[in-house]
Amino acid sequence: EPEVTQTPSHQVTQMGQEVILRCVPISNHLYFYWYRQILGQKVEFLVSFYNNEISEKSEIFDDQFSVERPDGSNFTLKIRSTKLEDSAMYFCASRTSGYSYNEQFFGPGTRLTVL
Amino acid sequence: AQRVTQPEKLLSVFKGAPVELKCNYSYSGSPELFWYVQYSRQRLQLLLRHISRESIKGFTADLNKGETSFHLKKPFAQEEDSAMYYCALQGGSEKLVFGKGTKLTVNP
């Protein structure tokens, strides 16, 4: 069964450094998402992406964040200058086209630790 | 504002006992409600959604608009049901709004 994959599984970085989190969505999916979960807190929506554009973003998704689909398979989240409070589990998700309430399929997550 | 509340952080039951995981939501429109489950060391996966009105692994959930609730129920819990359960709402946009989750432990 096709799955969303994410790399790396764990990323450790120094405050102020740039990080890129990578995701490979399910191949026939057209809608892509990033969520994050700070330890002990809720899973929070960051951004949705469709047709090479951001379709929706949260207040968390400020100018330090960007997303890109550089080729036909990868979907990346870049944090330009990481802060301590960016430490979290980051989940990528994707879904098929059509009905917006179709299931979002989640990746296993990347744990980002900012020191 | 869209909000999902799961009042129980932890829930522990014995095998064969009924289980109910509570979920209340706040949304001014007509939301779509979901239950996601995360088994140990696995990814978040959809368990069931209101619109499908189906029973998955013996679990059911009924949307009560009057009480703004979407509680998850199973009449006879199994040990393999032990997991983290997240209630989520989707209302008029792409984003899922999650509750904090309930960790269910089913004891033998």
Chai-1 contact restraints between the chains, C-beta under 6 A:
chainA,res_idxA,chainB,res_idxB,connection_type,confidence,min_distance_angstrom,max_distance_angstrom,comment,restraint_id
A,K42,B,F98,contact,1.0,0.0,6.0,A-B,restraint_1
A,K42,B,K100,contact,1.0,0.0,6.0,A-B,restraint_2
A,V43,B,F98,contact,1.0,0.0,6.0,A-B,restraint_3
A,F45,B,K95,contact,1.0,0.0,6.0,A-B,restraint_4
A,S48,B,E94,contact,1.0,0.0,6.0,A-B,restraint_5
A,E56,B,S93,contact,1.0,0.0,6.0,A-B,restraint_6
A,E56,B,E94,contact,1.0,0.0,6.0,A-B,restraint_7
A,Y101,B,E32,contact,1.0,0.0,6.0,A-B,restraint_8
A,Y101,B,Q90,contact,1.0,0.0,6.0,A-B,restraint_9
A,E103,B,L46,contact,1.0,0.0,6.0,A-B,restraint_10
A,F106,B,R43,contact,1.0,0.0,6.0,A-B,restraint_11
A,F106,B,L44,contact,1.0,0.0,6.0,A-B,restraint_12
A,P108,B,R43,contact,1.0,0.0,6.0,A-B,restraint_13
